[in-house]
Amino acid sequence: MTTIILIHGFLTNKDDFKNIMNDLNKLYDYVAVYEVPGHTIPPNYKLFNVKDTFKTLLNFYDELDLKFDTIDCMGFSMGGALATYLQSVRKINKLILLAPANRYLNFKLLHNRLYFIKKIRKERNKFELNNLNADDKAAFNLAITRLIPHYSIHNLQTFRKIIAICNKELIAITCPVLIIWGKLDQLVPFNSVSYVYDLAINERELVVYDDISHLMLESKNYQKINDKIIDFIKRG
């Protein structure tokens, strides 16, 4: 019996994975979505705190461990950092990290974005330009509706403490790991994924896309990310 644990991002929810759920349901006996305290639909961020986040995550894993022989894990952004923590303290078969936020704030975003726009205009690639515009619109709507209204001091401090604990516990990644990041990521810098990649001591793969932002699986171009993830899961 097999399962995969999905861990969403900061101030988002299980919808981070909606575009890959059908594919995952075909591969696993059960797809388990862990909801960080307070990150339900609708959210109640008064419940978002450090202690309960780690406690409920471990309890969530331990309950699955009683029922399933193999447990994979996929985390996005803050969920990616929590996934690195989980593999440090529990047994994970395969690990998939989408823009893991073990480090945050991408100071090279403007440079990477200008370079990409210059490239696609030079190539007169209307398809890529349309995708970029669609992602910009989606990211703006996400920020206005889900992120900015809840960017409180409490939530930010909780996020920072969670990331600090994840990094403190992260000594090495021993299971096979796939790490995916986009150069247009608005939040997570490359040194976050390189930091995690360097701590992987066995099978590891880092995929960097020129045209992907922090939206990841909600991006207009999400299908190629899906395909890469599914290929990694099926491998071996």
N, C-alpha and C positions, 0 to 999 in steps of 0.2 A: 504494500500500500504506500502510495506516494502523495506528498502534499508540498505546496509552496506557500511561504509566508510573504505577504506583500505589506510594505510599510511606506506610507505616504509622506508627504513633505510638511514643512512648517506652515501653519495656517491654511492648509489645503485639506483634502480628504480622500476617501477611497476612489473618487472619480479620476485621480491621477492615472489610474490603470484601466479605465473603462475601454480603451481602444485595443487592449491586448487580452481582455478577459476571455473572449471566445476561444482564442488560440490556446490559452492556458488550460481552460476547461477540458480541452481535448487531450492534453498531455498528462494531467494529474487526476488522481482519484478525488482530490478536494483542493480547492483554492481558498486559502485562509487569509482574509484581510484583517490586519491588526489596525485598529483605530486608536491613535494617540489620545489620551484623555482630553476631552473638550473639543476634539476635532470631528464630532459627529455632524450629521446633516439634519437640522440646522446645528450650528456650533454652539458650545457653551464654554468659552475659554476660561471661565472662572475655575474650571476643573483641571486646567493645564498646569501641571507642576512637575518638578523633577522626580520626586520620590515615587509618585504613582505611575509616571511614564515607564520607569525601569521595572517597577514591581509588576505592573500589568503585562508588560512585554514578556518577562520571564515566565509568568503564570500562563500566558497564552501559549508560549512554546511548550512548556511542560505538559499541558493538557494534550497538545497534539502529539507529543512524543510517546504518550501512552497508547496511541491509536495507529501511528504510522511508522513504517520501517525507515523511510527516507524523507528528509525534510530539506528542501531548498529554500532560498530566501532572496527576495528582490526588494531593494529599497531605493527611493527617490529622494534626493536632496537631504533634508534632515533625516528622512527615513533611510537614506543610504548610510549615513553616519551611524544610526541605530543598528543597521544591519551589520556593520563592521564590529560593533560592540557585541551583538548577539553571537556572531561566529567566534568571538574571543572567549565567551563563557559557556557556550553550548555547542553541540555538534551540528554543523551545517554541511550538507552534501555538496551543493553548488551555490555560489554567491553571485548575484547580479547587482551592480551598483550603477544607478543612473544619476550622473552629476552629484556624487556624494559630497555633502557639505561639511566635510571634516575641516576644510578651510573655507572661508567665504569672503566676498567682495572681490569682484573681477575688475581690477584696475586697467586691464588691457582690452576691455570691451570696446571702447571707442575705436581704438586702433584696428582691432580685428573686424569690426563692423565696416569701417571705411574701406579697408582692404577688400573685403568680400563684395561690397557694393561696386567698387571700381572694377573688380574682376568680372562680375556678371554684366555690367554695362558694356564693358569692352567686348565681351562675347555676345552681346545682344541677346542674353538668355532671359526672355520674358517669363518663362516658367519659374525660374528661380526667383526672379524679382517679384512675381505674384505671390509665391510662397512666403517670401520675406515680409511682404506687406500684410498678408493674412496672419502671420505669426505676430507681427507688431500689434495688430488690432486685437488679437486674442490675448496677448500679454497685457495690453492696456486694460481690457475689460476685466481680466483676472485681478489686476492690481486695484482697480476701482471698486470692484464688488466684493472681493474676498480678502485682500491683503491690507491695504491702507486703512480701512475702518477698524482693523484689529491690531495695528502696530502699536501696542501699548508698551510702556517701560517694563511692566510685569512679564508680558509675553516674550519680549526681546531678551530679558535677563534669564528667563527660563530656557529659552533656546540656547543661549551662550553657555549656560551651565551644563546642559545636556551634551552639547558638542565637546565640551572640555572633558567630561567623564568618558565619553566614547573614545576620545583620543588617548586618555590616560590608560584605558584598558586595552587599547589596540597595540599589542606587541608584534604580532605576525598574523598573516592570513594564510592558513594552511590548506584550505579547500580550494578547488578550482574556482577562479573568479573572472568575471567579465565586467569591465568598466567602460561606460560610454559617456562621452562628454562632447558638447558642441562649442565651437569657438565663439559663438554669439551669445553664450550664456551670460545673463545679466547679473548673476549673483555668485556663482561658483567659479573660481579661477582654475587655471590648469595646474597650479601647484597643489591643489587639493587632490586631483585625480593622480598626479604623479607621486604624491606622498603615499597614497593608498597602494598604488601599483608597486612601489618600491618595497612595501611591507609584505607583498605576496611572495611566498617562498617556493611555491610549486607551480601548477599550471595557471597561467595568467594571460589575459588579453586586454589590451587597451585600444578602444576604437574612438577616433576623434573625427567629428564631422565639421566641415567648414560652414555649413548652412543651418545648423541646429542651435536653438537658443535653450534657455532653461525650461521651456515648455516640455521638452522631451516627448513623451508619448501623447501629449496634446498638440504637438506640432502638426502643421500641414503635411510635413514629410515623415510622419511617424512610422509609415509602413516599413521603411528600411531598417528602423530600429527594432520593430517587431520581428522582422525576418532574422536579424542578427541574434536576438535573444532566443528565439525558437531554435535556431541552429545550434547555439551553445547548449541549450537544455538537452537536445537530442543527442549531442555528441557524446560518444562513449557509453 
